[in-house]
Amino acid sequence: MAIGENSQTLEHIGVTDDVISKTVQSAKSSQRSERRIRGVKRGVRSELSVSQGDWTRRGYANHKELLSTEGLRDEIPRIKCSEVTPEEFIERFEAPCQPCVITGLTEEWAAHHKWTWDKLLAKFPEHKFKVGSDDDGYAVRIKFKYYYEYLHSLEHGKDDSPLYIFDGTFADRAGSKALSEDYKAPEYFSEDLFKFVGEKRRPPYRWIVWGPARSGSSLHIDPLATSAWNALLMYAAKP
Ligand SMILES: O=C(O)CCC(=O)C(=O)O
C-alpha cells in the first residue's frame, strides 16, 4: 500500500512502478541472502555469534600493521612452465622440497576466462557450493547467488575472516562437475599414486577455493600428508 502511494508521487520524477518493483525485489533478495549468510556463518563457525559482532570483533579488515606487506621479502623462485622440463622440475624443486611459483600455466585453461564472478553467477545461480562443515562434520552449502551477494556487499570486507567457497565435491556433483573440464593438472604433477586406487575409492583430491581478499585456510598439513598444487586465478578481478 505504502509502495503504491509512493509510486504515484515518484512517477513525477521518472520512477516507474517497474523500477519500484525491481527495487523491492532486490531488497527482498538481499534480505534472503543476508539470512542465508547468517545461517551458514552459524553453521561453519558456531563459536562466533553473528548478532554480537564476533565475525568482525578483531578488526582485521582495517588492521594496517597486519595487512601491510612492508618488509616482507618474496624469495620464492618463479619458473615459466614452457622453459622448465618435468625432469628439471623434479631435480630443482620436487626432490629438494623447494617451493616455487610456476607462471604461464593458467592462461590456456578455460577457467582463465570463464571463472569470473559474473560468469559463474550466470552459470550456477542455484547451485549449492560447500563453504565449510558444521560441528557434526556435515557439509554447509550455500547457493552461489547468495554467496555472490555476500561478496558484493560491504559485509565480507568487514569480516575478520571472510566466508569462502571451499568445495572438494564440485567435480562429483551433477550441477558443478563441468568445472573440472576448465583446467588441467600441470604436467609436473601428472604422477599421482592415488589414481591407482580408483576414482570411487580415492580420498577427495581436488577443490575449488573461491573467495575475496583475506579469505582462505590457515597453515596446515593436508590429510594423508599429500602434496598440493594451487592455481591462482582472477587475482586482479574486483569482487
Ligand atoms: O588456499 C586455501 O585457502 C586452501 C588451499 C589448501 O587447503 C591446500 O592447498 O591444501
The ligand as a Gaussian input file, in Angstrom:
#p B3LYP/6-31G(d) Opt

LIG

0 1
 O       44.121000     -21.704000      -0.340000
 C       43.446000     -22.164000       0.558000
 O       42.844000     -21.455000       1.342000
 C       43.319000     -23.637000       0.732000
 C       44.322000     -24.456000      -0.009000
 C       44.560000     -25.720000       0.717000
 O       43.960000     -26.007000       1.696000
 C       45.570000     -26.631000       0.261000
 O       46.135000     -26.459000      -0.808000
 O       45.859000     -27.593000       0.984000

